[in-house]
Amino acid sequence: QWDPYVMVFIAPSAICLHIDDILIYIGGAFTGIGDSTATNLGAVDKVVGTATGQHIPIGDKLWDITTKGDSILFVGEFRDVDGVFRQYGAGINRQNWQLNNWKPELEDDGFLLENDGQELFVGGKFFMTNTAERKNAYAIA
């Protein structure tokens, strides 16, 4: 009888980092950092490398993180953040790690996120956003 045993193993991984003044934000596909729970997004102290313990559960893999003002912004393969619908892009408050209003509502995965100090640039495999047709990249003022 032909019955192969195919084992799927996806190792936890850190995919992206964003370095701030005192913290390093880490995103990817994981359930914790050190002894702290962190579902796909967490932060560590920049000097000593210990987890801050701050976290908000992200429904699937993160591909990129940046900050803008008092927000931590991220894109990836997720469709929810802390059980709230957010389609492939979301933002949280830096202080309390609660969802904020930033939600580009990409129609598919977001892979890249850059902040040049004035505009935010998003790249991915999407053709539409919550505002208009955008083919794989767009800038948000």
Secondary structure, 3 states (H helix, E strand, C coil): CCCCCCCCCCCCEEEEEEECCCEEEEEEECCEECCEECCCEEEEECCCCCECCCCCCECCCEEEEEEECCEEEEEECCCEECCEECCCEEEEECCCCCECCCCCCCCCCEEEEEECCCCEEEEECCCECCCCECCCEEEEC
